[in-house]
């Protein structure tokens, strides 16, 4: 954790003081509304891949975080929320701002706990942070205000609460798909004549593998909004995004494909996906419950996108007929030309200024 977005308040001032005396370790960015803190932490996590942290006081301050935290949960951004509570021995007695934030956050947060004392902080925070980074989700810790000022004393620690009893070991990629499923998926993709790759957030770290797969299968890469950075917009394989803010070549590729390879996405707008009667489907997904959620795929491959694609690639046969990809590439060239023309049309700015002048 190196950056915290938040707004000070009486219910969180003990943690604010800890941040104040450690500016060399943690950067605090003050917002004007707690909702902004949650959205900023979510944006920070999305764009950096690092832990986003937001901080809010007790009662309404903490409540304001919810909108941004749901954005993080739904978009898979690792965010830790820290909130304040009233004095631990006044909780539930209708004291000022007596809102049980741990109960309120139960749906949005994977780890959602109330600090039970100074010696509870280290292991609870460690678990909360490890969870959000591993599962790309939200955790919430709510902190009684009096505990924020207490010293950590070993003599008050329970015998099973061993200090610093944790590990920094991390799993670099996960491969769960079985060999027979890889073979079935390869067979479907090899038979397909018009393959489209739909890349989402789960494919952000699989750029090389995505482009290698696109080259072998002569498949355009269509990008969900959260997967926009999976391959550069300048890649010869991509037709850009799909959906309300998508490109025409992406939609045309979707409508005419006979095989869909979904990589790290559960793209919600089924209206933009192929008709299941006309296309076979393969999905690479880390979360089992998302397999087949939007499109009734024939094979689901569980695992990290880059790991699964590396296993799949050697079993794919290079397609000699490149016409489907080439058509998509020509369509994208034309799309870029039109966008450039419309964005730089001579006199457009003057016309707009003249129109505004007439309105006045």
Secondary structure, DSSP 8 states (H G I E B T S, - for coil): --EEEE---GGGHHHHHHHHTTTTT-EEEE-SSHHHHHHHHHHHHHHHSS-EEEEE-TTHHHHTTHHHHHHHHHHT--EEEEEEES-TTTTTTT-TT---HHHHTTTT-SEEEE--SGGGHHHHHHHHHHHHHHHT-EEEEEEETTGGG----GGGS-TT--TT----------B---HHHHHHHHHHHHH-SSEEEEE-GGGTT-HHHHHHHHHHHT-EEEE-GGGTTSS-TT-TTEEEE-STT--HHHHHHHHH-SEEEEES---S-GGGS--TTT-EEEEEESSGGGTTSSS--SEEEEB-HHHHHHHHHTT----S--HHHHHHHHHHHHHHHHHHHHHS-TTHHHHHHHHHHHH-
